[in-house]
């Protein structure tokens, strides 16, 4: 893996402007307005930080889920295409929402799929069809914590989680976390976030002085109880309130489980995961109009479709669509910091 290099350079401020120093004889002198004008530039220069991703699918195996699992399997080529075409180094595992059925153990054979897995897509499709013999008390939040706990990762579920990989969890369920099952204490959304924060802490880069979250959780759930696509399915579904909250808190994506074709929703989720892996935090707040982005010397358009956008809330560049970079792409981001003091 090519190690990323960040170069942040700032020249000494070259000029200090003294503006609007006005004296009005009738009213006395006004307070001078000082403006320190920025005369600096900043640059990111490097390749994709890391193209490793560990994908955990948490799949509801209750009595209503078999048709949904079949739709999921039929749409996996759309989901996997971005990781395959962009050359990501992936690990994929599947666990059910039934804490009694498999106690957090990965499902399928082999239990961990990689780039080297023979007949990858067929095997992936087989692994996600976990059946519908599980309990009606779905516990996707518990499944995340149990399957990724030290006791599981160091034994039954070994070979999946890598310290230097982005963790992407995708939960698929037609009901929300059910906390009514007797026995045990169910996980809350905040507890799962705390667990994942500890498992995959934000990465800090000394040179850029920035943090980058190292995981996302996405959900394929019932988004609204009045969605016609859902009500047409009859009984046996519930709004995925907790799973959607978890996705929102972890910068993931949400798609509907009620659609006839899962492909658009899964493509949206895979794109969001790829964006999270390749996004680049900036060391300084930029003057947005001065940002230029180049891949291997070629200018990349500012576009939310097949280009880049600037996330002002988190001070980072996000790549979209065809502009999601492959590994070893040389990326150059130039901008003038927005450090004018008035």
NUMAR-318820 format. One record per residue (C-alpha): residue number from 1; residue in one letter; z, y, x. Coordinates in steps of 0.2 Angstrom, whole numbers, always signed. Layout:
{n NUM; res a; up Z; north Y; east X}
...
END
This chain:
{n 1; res x; up +0; north +0; east +0}
{n 2; res x; up -5; north +17; east +7}
{n 3; res x; up +11; north +27; east +9}
{n 4; res x; up +10; north +44; east +0}
{n 5; res x; up +12; north +60; east +10}
{n 6; res x; up +17; north +76; east +3}
{n 7; res x; up +14; north +93; east +11}
{n 8; res x; up +22; north +108; east +4}
{n 9; res x; up +18; north +124; east +14}
{n 10; res x; up +23; north +141; east +10}
{n 11; res x; up +18; north +156; east +21}
{n 12; res x; up +31; north +170; east +23}
{n 13; res x; up +29; north +183; east +10}
{n 14; res x; up +17; north +195; east +17}
{n 15; res x; up +20; north +210; east +6}
{n 16; res x; up +33; north +218; east -4}
{n 17; res x; up +27; north +229; east -18}
{n 18; res x; up +37; north +244; east -24}
{n 19; res x; up +30; north +248; east -41}
{n 20; res x; up +34; north +261; east -55}
{n 21; res x; up +46; north +272; east -45}
{n 22; res x; up +45; north +287; east -56}
{n 23; res x; up +56; north +303; east -57}
{n 24; res x; up +56; north +312; east -73}
{n 25; res x; up +64; north +329; east -71}
{n 26; res x; up +69; north +331; east -89}
{n 27; res x; up +78; north +314; east -90}
{n 28; res x; up +83; north +311; east -72}
{n 29; res x; up +77; north +297; east -61}
{n 30; res x; up +72; north +280; east -69}
{n 31; res x; up +78; north +264; east -61}
{n 32; res x; up +64; north +258; east -49}
{n 33; res x; up +55; north +241; east -54}
{n 34; res x; up +53; north +231; east -39}
{n 35; res x; up +40; north +217; east -38}
{n 36; res x; up +40; north +204; east -24}
{n 37; res x; up +22; north +197; east -25}
{n 38; res x; up +19; north +179; east -20}
{n 39; res x; up +8; north +177; east -5}
{n 40; res x; up +10; north +158; east -3}
{n 41; res x; up +0; north +142; east -7}
{n 42; res x; up +6; north +124; east -10}
{n 43; res x; up -3; north +108; east -8}
{n 44; res x; up -1; north +90; east -13}
{n 45; res x; up -11; north +78; east -2}
{n 46; res x; up -11; north +60; east -3}
{n 47; res x; up -16; north +44; east -13}
{n 48; res x; up -8; north +36; east -28}
{n 49; res x; up +10; north +34; east -25}
{n 50; res x; up +11; north +16; east -31}
{n 51; res x; up +0; north +5; east -41}
{n 52; res x; up +13; north -8; east -45}
{n 53; res x; up +18; north -11; east -63}
{n 54; res x; up +30; north -24; east -70}
{n 55; res x; up +25; north -26; east -89}
{n 56; res x; up +38; north -34; east -100}
{n 57; res x; up +33; north -39; east -118}
{n 58; res x; up +47; north -40; east -130}
{n 59; res x; up +40; north -49; east -146}
{n 60; res x; up +48; north -52; east -163}
{n 61; res x; up +47; north -71; east -167}
{n 62; res x; up +54; north -70; east -184}
{n 63; res x; up +46; north -78; east -199}
{n 64; res x; up +34; north -64; east -203}
{n 65; res x; up +27; north -62; east -186}
{n 66; res x; up +14; north -75; east -183}
{n 67; res x; up -1; north -65; east -190}
{n 68; res x; up +5; north -50; east -180}
{n 69; res x; up +6; north -61; east -164}
{n 70; res x; up -12; north -67; east -167}
{n 71; res x; up -18; north -49; east -169}
{n 72; res x; up -9; north -44; east -153}
{n 73; res x; up -17; north -59; east -144}
{n 74; res x; up -34; north -54; east -150}
{n 75; res x; up -32; north -36; east -144}
{n 76; res x; up -25; north -39; east -126}
{n 77; res x; up -41; north -37; east -118}
{n 78; res x; up -41; north -19; east -123}
{n 79; res x; up -23; north -17; east -116}
{n 80; res x; up -26; north -26; east -100}
{n 81; res x; up -43; north -17; east -96}
{n 82; res x; up -35; north -1; east -88}
{n 83; res x; up -24; north -11; east -76}
{n 84; res x; up -38; north -22; east -71}
{n 85; res x; up -52; north -9; east -69}
{n 86; res x; up -40; north +3; east -60}
{n 87; res x; up -34; north -11; east -48}
{n 88; res x; up -16; north -11; east -53}
{n 89; res x; up -5; north -24; east -45}
{n 90; res x; up +4; north -31; east -61}
{n 91; res x; up +17; north -43; east -66}
{n 92; res x; up +18; north -48; east -84}
{n 93; res x; up +32; north -57; east -93}
{n 94; res x; up +36; north -61; east -112}
{n 95; res x; up +53; north -63; east -120}
{n 96; res x; up +57; north -64; east -139}
{n 97; res x; up +69; north -54; east -149}
{n 98; res x; up +79; north -69; east -154}
{n 99; res x; up +95; north -69; east -143}
{n 100; res x; up +98; north -87; east -148}
{n 101; res x; up +81; north -94; east -146}
{n 102; res x; up +79; north -91; east -128}
{n 103; res x; up +94; north -82; east -122}
{n 104; res x; up +83; north -69; east -113}
{n 105; res x; up +72; north -82; east -104}
{n 106; res x; up +54; north -78; east -101}
{n 107; res x; up +42; north -87; east -113}
{n 108; res x; up +26; north -96; east -108}
{n 109; res x; up +18; north -105; east -93}
{n 110; res x; up +17; north -98; east -80}
{n 111; res x; up +32; north -87; east -85}
{n 112; res x; up +26; north -72; east -74}
{n 113; res x; up +7; north -68; east -74}
{n 114; res x; up -1; north -58; east -59}
{n 115; res x; up -18; north -53; east -53}
{n 116; res x; up -20; north -70; east -46}
{n 117; res x; up -16; north -80; east -62}
{n 118; res x; up -31; north -92; east -66}
{n 119; res x; up -39; north -88; east -83}
{n 120; res x; up -27; north -73; east -84}
{n 121; res x; up -33; north -67; east -101}
{n 122; res x; up -32; north -84; east -110}
{n 123; res x; up -15; north -87; east -103}
{n 124; res x; up -9; north -70; east -108}
{n 125; res x; up -15; north -73; east -125}
{n 126; res x; up -6; north -89; east -126}
{n 127; res x; up +11; north -82; east -119}
{n 128; res x; up +12; north -68; east -132}
{n 129; res x; up +10; north -81; east -147}
{n 130; res x; up +29; north -85; east -146}
{n 131; res x; up +29; north -92; east -164}
{n 132; res x; up +39; north -88; east -180}
{n 133; res x; up +54; north -99; east -179}
{n 134; res x; up +66; north -86; east -173}
{n 135; res x; up +81; north -79; east -182}
{n 136; res x; up +79; north -65; east -194}
{n 137; res x; up +91; north -55; east -185}
{n 138; res x; up +79; north -46; east -172}
{n 139; res x; up +88; north -40; east -157}
{n 140; res x; up +74; north -32; east -146}
{n 141; res x; up +86; north -20; east -137}
{n 142; res x; up +97; north -34; east -133}
{n 143; res x; up +82; north -44; east -126}
{n 144; res x; up +78; north -30; east -114}
{n 145; res x; up +95; north -30; east -106}
{n 146; res x; up +98; north -49; east -106}
{n 147; res x; up +81; north -53; east -99}
{n 148; res x; up +82; north -40; east -85}
{n 149; res x; up +101; north -43; east -81}
{n 150; res x; up +105; north -48; east -64}
{n 151; res x; up +110; north -66; east -70}
{n 152; res x; up +92; north -68; east -77}
{n 153; res x; up +82; north -59; east -64}
{n 154; res x; up +91; north -69; east -50}
{n 155; res x; up +88; north -86; east -58}
{n 156; res x; up +78; north -90; east -74}
{n 157; res x; up +67; north -74; east -74}
{n 158; res x; up +65; north -73; east -55}
{n 159; res x; up +49; north -67; east -47}
{n 160; res x; up +46; north -53; east -60}
{n 161; res x; up +55; north -37; east -56}
{n 162; res x; up +50; north -28; east -40}
{n 163; res x; up +61; north -14; east -33}
{n 164; res x; up +45; north -3; east -29}
{n 165; res x; up +36; north -6; east -46}
{n 166; res x; up +35; north +4; east -62}
{n 167; res x; up +44; north -5; east -76}
{n 168; res x; up +34; north -4; east -92}
{n 169; res x; up +43; north -12; east -108}
{n 170; res x; up +32; north -15; east -123}
{n 171; res x; up +42; north -20; east -139}
{n 172; res x; up +32; north -27; east -154}
{n 173; res x; up +42; north -30; east -170}
{n 174; res x; up +39; north -27; east -189}
{n 175; res x; up +58; north -24; east -191}
{n 176; res x; up +70; north -13; east -181}
{n 177; res x; up +85; north -19; east -171}
{n 178; res x; up +96; north -29; east -183}
{n 179; res x; up +115; north -26; east -179}
{n 180; res x; up +121; north -37; east -193}
{n 181; res x; up +120; north -54; east -185}
{n 182; res x; up +138; north -61; east -183}
{n 183; res x; up +144; north -63; east -165}
{n 184; res x; up +142; north -52; east -150}
{n 185; res x; up +140; north -33; east -148}
{n 186; res x; up +123; north -27; east -151}
{n 187; res x; up +115; north -14; east -138}
{n 188; res x; up +113; north +4; east -144}
{n 189; res x; up +98; north +15; east -139}
{n 190; res x; up +109; north +25; east -127}
{n 191; res x; up +116; north +9; east -119}
{n 192; res x; up +98; north +3; east -115}
{n 193; res x; up +93; north +19; east -108}
{n 194; res x; up +109; north +19; east -97}
{n 195; res x; up +105; north +1; east -92}
{n 196; res x; up +87; north +5; east -87}
{n 197; res x; up +92; north +21; east -78}
{n 198; res x; up +103; north +10; east -67}
{n 199; res x; up +90; north -3; east -65}
{n 200; res x; up +75; north +8; east -61}
{n 201; res x; up +83; north +25; east -55}
{n 202; res x; up +72; north +40; east -53}
{n 203; res x; up +63; north +42; east -37}
{n 204; res x; up +67; north +57; east -26}
{n 205; res x; up +55; north +63; east -14}
{n 206; res x; up +63; north +74; east +0}
{n 207; res x; up +47; north +84; east +4}
{n 208; res x; up +42; north +89; east -13}
{n 209; res x; up +60; north +90; east -19}
{n 210; res x; up +55; north +81; east -36}
{n 211; res x; up +61; north +66; east -46}
{n 212; res x; up +50; north +54; east -55}
{n 213; res x; up +56; north +42; east -68}
{n 214; res x; up +52; north +24; east -64}
{n 215; res x; up +51; north +16; east -81}
{n 216; res x; up +44; north +18; east -99}
{n 217; res x; up +47; north +9; east -115}
{n 218; res x; up +33; north +9; east -128}
{n 219; res x; up +34; north +1; east -146}
{n 220; res x; up +22; north -7; east -158}
{n 221; res x; up +32; north -5; east -175}
{n 222; res x; up +32; north +1; east -193}
{n 223; res x; up +31; north +20; east -191}
{n 224; res x; up +33; north +24; east -209}
{n 225; res x; up +39; north +15; east -224}
{n 226; res x; up +26; north +24; east -235}
{n 227; res x; up +12; north +20; east -223}
{n 228; res x; up -2; north +12; east -234}
{n 229; res x; up -6; north +0; east -220}
{n 230; res x; up +12; north -7; east -221}
{n 231; res x; up +15; north -7; east -239}
{n 232; res x; up -1; north -18; east -242}
{n 233; res x; up +8; north -31; east -231}
{n 234; res x; up +21; north -34; east -244}
{n 235; res x; up +40; north -37; east -240}
{n 236; res x; up +47; north -42; east -224}
{n 237; res x; up +46; north -26; east -214}
{n 238; res x; up +57; north -11; east -209}
{n 239; res x; up +54; north +6; east -200}
{n 240; res x; up +57; north +4; east -181}
{n 241; res x; up +68; north +19; east -180}
{n 242; res x; up +78; north +13; east -164}
{n 243; res x; up +63; north +7; east -155}
{n 244; res x; up +54; north +23; east -158}
{n 245; res x; up +69; north +33; east -152}
{n 246; res x; up +69; north +23; east -136}
{n 247; res x; up +51; north +26; east -133}
{n 248; res x; up +53; north +44; east -136}
{n 249; res x; up +68; north +45; east -124}
{n 250; res x; up +58; north +36; east -110}
{n 251; res x; up +41; north +44; east -111}
{n 252; res x; up +33; north +29; east -119}
{n 253; res x; up +21; north +28; east -133}
{n 254; res x; up +22; north +22; east -151}
{n 255; res x; up +8; north +12; east -161}
{n 256; res x; up +8; north +5; east -178}
{n 257; res x; up +10; north -14; east -181}
{n 258; res x; up +2; north -13; east -198}
{n 259; res x; up -16; north -10; east -192}
{n 260; res x; up -29; north -23; east -194}
{n 261; res x; up -34; north -20; east -176}
{n 262; res x; up -21; north -18; east -163}
{n 263; res x; up -34; north -13; east -150}
{n 264; res x; up -33; north +7; east -152}
{n 265; res x; up -14; north +7; east -152}
{n 266; res x; up -13; north -5; east -137}
{n 267; res x; up -26; north +5; east -127}
{n 268; res x; up -15; north +21; east -131}
{n 269; res x; up +0; north +12; east -124}
{n 270; res x; up -8; north +6; east -108}
{n 271; res x; up -16; north +23; east -105}
{n 272; res x; up +2; north +31; east -106}
{n 273; res x; up +9; north +18; east -94}
{n 274; res x; up -6; north +21; east -82}
{n 275; res x; up -2; north +40; east -84}
{n 276; res x; up +16; north +38; east -80}
{n 277; res x; up +12; north +27; east -64}
{n 278; res x; up +0; north +40; east -57}
{n 279; res x; up +7; north +56; east -63}
{n 280; res x; up +12; north +68; east -48}
{n 281; res x; up +27; north +80; east -49}
{n 282; res x; up +24; north +96; east -40}
{n 283; res x; up +36; north +104; east -27}
{n 284; res x; up +35; north +122; east -35}
{n 285; res x; up +31; north +129; east -52}
{n 286; res x; up +12; north +133; east -51}
{n 287; res x; up +2; north +148; east -58}
{n 288; res x; up -7; north +136; east -69}
{n 289; res x; up -24; north +145; east -68}
{n 290; res x; up -24; north +142; east -49}
{n 291; res x; up -23; north +123; east -50}
{n 292; res x; up -37; north +113; east -43}
{n 293; res x; up -38; north +94; east -42}
{n 294; res x; up -50; north +84; east -31}
{n 295; res x; up -52; north +66; east -29}
{n 296; res x; up -60; north +61; east -12}
{n 297; res x; up -66; north +79; east -11}
{n 298; res x; up -74; north +80; east -29}
{n 299; res x; up -67; north +92; east -41}
{n 300; res x; up -59; north +85; east -57}
{n 301; res x; up -60; north +94; east -73}
{n 302; res x; up -44; north +100; east -83}
{n 303; res x; up -45; north +89; east -98}
{n 304; res x; up -34; north +78; east -109}
{n 305; res x; up -48; north +66; east -111}
{n 306; res x; up -55; north +62; east -94}
{n 307; res x; up -47; north +74; east -83}
{n 308; res x; up -30; north +81; east -79}
{n 309; res x; up -17; north +91; east -88}
{n 310; res x; up -1; north +101; east -82}
{n 311; res x; up +15; north +96; east -90}
{n 312; res x; up +25; north +112; east -89}
{n 313; res x; up +41; north +105; east -96}
{n 314; res x; up +42; north +92; east -81}
{n 315; res x; up +32; north +102; east -68}
{n 316; res x; up +19; north +88; east -65}
{n 317; res x; up +1; north +84; east -65}
{n 318; res x; up -5; north +70; east -77}
{n 319; res x; up -21; north +61; east -76}
{n 320; res x; up -30; north +54; east -92}
{n 321; res x; up -44; north +42; east -96}
{n 322; res x; up -58; north +40; east -83}
{n 323; res x; up -48; north +52; east -72}
{n 324; res x; up -33; north +40; east -70}
{n 325; res x; up -35; north +37; east -51}
{n 326; res x; up -37; north +20; east -43}
{n 327; res x; up -27; north +15; east -28}
{n 328; res x; up -32; north +23; east -11}
{n 329; res x; up -40; north +38; east -20}
{n 330; res x; up -37; north +53; east -9}
{n 331; res x; up -30; north +66; east -21}
{n 332; res x; up -29; north +85; east -16}
{n 333; res x; up -20; north +97; east -28}
{n 334; res x; up -20; north +115; east -23}
{n 335; res x; up -11; north +129; east -32}
{n 336; res x; up -2; north +146; east -30}
{n 337; res x; up +17; north +145; east -34}
{n 338; res x; up +22; north +155; east -49}
{n 339; res x; up +36; north +163; east -39}
{n 340; res x; up +33; north +182; east -42}
{n 341; res x; up +50; north +190; east -45}
{n 342; res x; up +50; north +206; east -55}
END
